Amino acid sequence: MKIGRNEKCWCNSGKKFKHCHYGRENEAPISKGEAIGHTKKNSSRKLCYVSPDLKHECSKKIINAHTISKSGSLKEIADESNHVLGLKINLPNIMINKGKLIPEKIGINQASTFKGFCSTHDKTLFACIEDRVFVGDEEQCLALMYRSVAKELYAKESMLNTSEFIKGGDRGRQPLEQMFLQKFAADQKLGINAAIKELSELKHQLDDQLLGNTTGNLSHLIIESSEPMPVAVSSIVAPISDFSGNFIQDLGDLSVDAQQLIFNSFSSDGKGYVVFSWVKESKKVLGFINSLLAIDESKMFSALIRFFFAVAENTFTSPLWWKTLTSEQKDKIQKLIMSGVNPMEFEPSSFLVDDGLEFSGWEIAALHKTNF
C-alpha cells in the first residue's frame, strides 16, 4: 500500500499520514512501564454513578465501593486471615501468570471494590442491603442491580480507554501487523461503545425506578439456602446460550440491543442467596432463566458454579470450600475462567451444559419468583 505523506492516514484517525503512521515501524514499542502506568491510571478513575437528578447530593469523597458486601458476605466466606480467592486482573499479574487468570488470595478490604460512588451515595443507595437482613423486597433487589450495572459501566469505560491505548501498541511493528492491530482495536471499540450504550439505557431505567418514576418493570429469581454461599458474585451478562446449549442471542449483531441479566450471589444473616434480575420485557433472558429452572434442584448448584466462573470476573471464592475440591473440579473451574478470555476464540454454546462433573457445598432450600 502506497500513501502520500499529506493524505489522510489509512487508520481513520483523521490525521495526515505524516503525522500518524508514517515511519511507525521505526518507533520504540510500548514499554512494560507505559502499559502498567496506563493500567493503574485507568483503574483509579473516580466517578459517582448516581442518577443525574441526585448529583447535587454528592460528597467530594469518592470511595472504594464494594460491589459485594464486605461485612455480610465476603467476611462470611473468608479464611482466618480475612482473605478470599479472586482474580487479580492487571497487566503485571497477567505477565507473571503467563496470560492465565488464576484464583489468588485477596483481602476482603480490597475484594470487589471500584471507585464508582461517592461516600454519600454509597451509604444511602445501598443501606438497604448493607444494614438490613436480606428479605428480597423490591428495594433490595433494585439496589443489587444498580450496583452491578454501575460496576459494569465503570469496567466497560475502562475497556474503552484501553482500546485507545492499544492503538499505540503498533509502534515498532511492520505495516501488516499495524493494520491487523488497528482493525482489532477498531472492532473492539465498536463492540464496547454498543455495550456502553445498552448499559446506559438500562441504568436509566433503574434510575427511573429508584426515583419512583416507574414501578413493576423488573423481574427477579431468588434462590435461597440455609447456609452461606461459598462463591460470592456481582455481575451482569448478555447470555449467548442457555443451560441446555440453545442459542439465545447474537451479540455480534450490533443493530439489535442485547438483553441483559444481572446476578448476585451473597450471604446475609448466615443464609446464602443467588438473585437473578432483569427487565421484565426481556423475553430472551426469561428463556435463559427457565432453562435454569428446568434443572433438578440437586444439580442446580453445579449449574450455578459453571455459570459464575464462566461469565463473571467479579467472583470470589471461599478458600475453605476451594480446598475441598478435587483436582478435576479445580481444573474445570480454571477452564471456565479462561473461556471467552481469548477474543480470537468463539465461546462454545455448551459451556453451561451439564457434563457430569458435580459440585457440592450448598443446598437449595427455596426458590422465589417476583414479577415473572
GIWO-V140504 format. One record per pair of residues at least 6 apart in sequence whose ideal C-beta (glycine too) atoms are under 6 Angstrom apart, sorted by the first residue. I is the first residue (numbers start at 1). GAP is how many residues later the second one is. If there is no record, write none. Layout:
i=I gap=GAP
i=I gap=GAP
//
This chain:
i=3 gap=14
i=5 gap=12
i=5 gap=13
i=6 gap=10
i=7 gap=10
i=9 gap=6
i=9 gap=8
i=9 gap=11
i=9 gap=12
i=11 gap=10
i=11 gap=171
i=13 gap=7
i=24 gap=154
i=25 gap=149
i=27 gap=144
i=27 gap=145
i=29 gap=142
i=29 gap=143
i=30 gap=139
i=35 gap=56
i=36 gap=55
i=36 gap=56
i=38 gap=127
i=39 gap=51
i=39 gap=52
i=42 gap=116
i=42 gap=119
i=46 gap=16
i=46 gap=69
i=47 gap=69
i=48 gap=10
i=48 gap=69
i=48 gap=70
i=48 gap=73
i=49 gap=67
i=49 gap=101
i=50 gap=71
i=51 gap=156
i=57 gap=63
i=58 gap=60
i=59 gap=59
i=59 gap=60
i=59 gap=61
i=61 gap=58
i=62 gap=53
i=62 gap=56
i=63 gap=56
i=63 gap=59
i=64 gap=49
i=65 gap=51
i=65 gap=52
i=65 gap=57
i=66 gap=46
i=66 gap=47
i=67 gap=45
i=67 gap=80
i=67 gap=84
i=67 gap=167
i=68 gap=6
i=68 gap=44
i=68 gap=164
i=68 gap=166
i=68 gap=198
i=69 gap=61
i=70 gap=38
i=72 gap=196
i=73 gap=159
i=73 gap=193
i=73 gap=194
i=74 gap=10
i=74 gap=34
i=74 gap=37
i=75 gap=33
i=76 gap=152
i=76 gap=191
i=77 gap=7
i=77 gap=153
i=77 gap=241
i=78 gap=6
i=78 gap=30
i=79 gap=240
i=82 gap=26
i=83 gap=22
i=83 gap=24
i=84 gap=22
i=84 gap=27
i=84 gap=232
i=85 gap=18
i=85 gap=232
i=85 gap=234
i=85 gap=237
i=86 gap=20
i=86 gap=25
i=86 gap=230
i=87 gap=14
i=87 gap=226
i=88 gap=16
i=101 gap=236
i=111 gap=205
i=112 gap=202
i=114 gap=37
i=114 gap=40
i=116 gap=34
i=116 gap=38
i=126 gap=17
i=128 gap=11
i=128 gap=12
i=128 gap=15
i=129 gap=11
i=129 gap=14
i=133 gap=135
i=133 gap=136
i=134 gap=134
i=134 gap=139
i=136 gap=86
i=141 gap=79
i=141 gap=136
i=142 gap=67
i=144 gap=120
i=144 gap=131
i=145 gap=61
i=145 gap=117
i=145 gap=132
i=146 gap=60
i=148 gap=86
i=148 gap=88
i=148 gap=114
i=149 gap=53
i=149 gap=54
i=152 gap=47
i=152 gap=84
i=153 gap=46
i=156 gap=36
i=156 gap=39
i=156 gap=40
i=159 gap=33
i=160 gap=32
i=163 gap=22
i=163 gap=25
i=163 gap=26
i=166 gap=19
i=167 gap=18
i=169 gap=12
i=170 gap=8
i=170 gap=11
i=194 gap=60
i=198 gap=59
i=198 gap=60
i=202 gap=58
i=208 gap=6
i=217 gap=63
i=219 gap=59
i=219 gap=61
i=219 gap=152
i=219 gap=153
i=220 gap=57
i=220 gap=150
i=221 gap=55
i=221 gap=68
i=221 gap=148
i=222 gap=53
i=222 gap=146
i=223 gap=51
i=223 gap=141
i=223 gap=144
i=224 gap=49
i=224 gap=141
i=224 gap=142
i=225 gap=47
i=225 gap=137
i=225 gap=139
i=225 gap=140
i=226 gap=45
i=226 gap=139
i=227 gap=45
i=228 gap=39
i=228 gap=44
i=229 gap=36
i=229 gap=38
i=229 gap=43
i=229 gap=133
i=230 gap=88
i=230 gap=91
i=230 gap=131
i=231 gap=34
i=231 gap=77
i=231 gap=86
i=232 gap=33
i=232 gap=34
i=232 gap=84
i=233 gap=32
i=233 gap=75
i=233 gap=79
i=233 gap=82
i=234 gap=30
i=234 gap=80
i=235 gap=77
i=235 gap=79
i=236 gap=24
i=236 gap=26
i=237 gap=24
i=237 gap=74
i=238 gap=13
i=238 gap=20
i=238 gap=22
i=239 gap=9
i=239 gap=22
i=239 gap=49
i=240 gap=8
i=241 gap=6
i=241 gap=7
i=241 gap=108
i=242 gap=6
i=242 gap=46
i=242 gap=49
i=243 gap=48
i=243 gap=49
i=243 gap=60
i=243 gap=109
i=244 gap=47
i=245 gap=104
i=245 gap=105
i=245 gap=108
i=248 gap=36
i=248 gap=40
i=249 gap=35
i=251 gap=7
i=259 gap=23
i=259 gap=25
i=259 gap=26
i=261 gap=17
i=261 gap=24
i=262 gap=15
i=263 gap=13
i=264 gap=11
i=265 gap=9
i=266 gap=7
i=278 gap=7
i=295 gap=8
i=297 gap=67
i=300 gap=64
i=301 gap=61
i=302 gap=56
i=302 gap=57
i=305 gap=54
i=306 gap=46
i=307 gap=45
i=308 gap=7
i=309 gap=24
i=309 gap=27
i=309 gap=28
i=310 gap=26
i=310 gap=29
i=310 gap=41
i=321 gap=40
i=332 gap=25
i=339 gap=12
i=340 gap=7
//
